[in-house]
Amino acid sequence: DTPWFYCQYPIKRIFFYHFPHPTHYFLQTTLPILKHSLSLTLQHFFPFSSNLVIPSDSQTAPYIRYLSSTNALSFTVAESAADFNLLISDSQDAQNWHPLVPDLSSSSTEQNSTRVIPIMAIQVTVMPNSGLSICLAFKHVAADGKSLHHFMKFWPLFQKTEQTTKTIRLLNTLSAS
């Protein structure tokens, strides 16, 4: 797994859901449930809320650091005027997806020149009265595709226990590069 420590390109997954409600409804009802269920899910998948640490000392191997007191995961909520039906159609122009993808390129440098890189970022984009997308960008060093699949299956389990009204239906899973 050592080669994944230096991989510059995160894996990105976009999930689309029908959501025929206005943005204010999402912010008042669905967003609190999503955030709470994400928090519960990350307790079981804590490497996703960790940082990759690359020491400046070439003698020390890179490692994953989890600190419960910090939040390494970036969670962004956005609104888009994009055509939801076009986004979920079979013929796609990948350029249309770029605004849906969270930025995972930010890193920081500690005083001793050690690089600290977040492992995952999530962006929820609402397209009012039509749908929403949840996009995850993550470093492969933390998990493989199967682990991410389990994460995405586990997260809705907590949502279902929290949400007693309408649930959003998974439409399609798409991969962005």
Secondary structure, DSSP 8 states (H G I E B T S, - for coil): -GGGGG----EEEEEEEEE-S-HHHIIIIIHHHHHHHHHHHHTTSGGGGSEEEE-SSTTS--EEE--TTS---EEEEEE--S-HHHHHSSS--GGGTGGGS------EE-TTS-EEEESEEEEEEEETTEEEEEEEEE-TTT--HHHHHHHHHHHHHHHHHH--S----EEEEEEE-
